[in-house]
Amino acid sequence: MFLGEHQHLVDPKGRVILPARFRQELEGGLIVTKGLDDCLFVFTTSEWQKIEDKIRELPTTKSDARAFARNMFSGASSNILDKQGRLMIPQNLREFAGLKKDVVVIGVGTRVEIWDKAKWERYKKETEKGFSEKAEELADLGI
């Protein structure tokens, strides 16, 4: 399980060091793709397979399902970490997420997210305000 918030840098070659505690789960390979809210999603290959299976079940007759599948798959890149635990992020994905230098790598249970630091700080500030209310709503749903 991926947990925590970690400050890192994108090096001039487009690589990001991933936290040591994430590396063991990702050493068998990973998929990095466009995420939601202007970040990148990083999945283990086994978790990606589950997502891929679910996307395949979406009805191709619905335009929003086709658009979602296209964005997830066209942005996806199969990758491995180098010996120093660095992830090479393709240029198109760095541009999508606005990653230049300072980034935040967060663990979100079954995935890792990579955020531009300024975007992450804004997102946190906006969403933390309603955290208690959302917790109450989720509790009503039995979560």
C-alpha positions, 0 to 999 in steps of 0.5 A: 500500500502506498502512503504519505507525502514526499517532496522531490525534484525532477532532474534535467533528464526528466527523472524523479526519485521515488520514495524508498518505501514505494520502490519494492512494490514497483520494482516489478514494473509500473505504468505511469499515465495521465491522472485526474486533477492535473497529476500523474498516476503510477500503478503497479503492473498488477493494479494497472491490469485491474484498471485495464479490465474495468476500462475494457468493460466500459460501453464503446457506444458512449462518447465519455467512455471512449474519451476516458479510455483514450486518455488513460491508454494514450497517456500510459507508459510502461516503465521500470525504476533505475538502480537509484529508484528514479522514474523516467517520466516521458516529456508528454506526461511532464507537460500534461501535469506541468512538472518542471522542478519541484514535485510532490509524490504521494501515496494514495493506497493502490497508486502513487500520484506525482504532482507539481508542488504548487498545484498540490499545495493549492489542491490541498488548501482547497480540499482540506477545507471540506474534509470534515464534511466529506468525512461525515458524508462518507460515514453516512454511506458506511465508509 
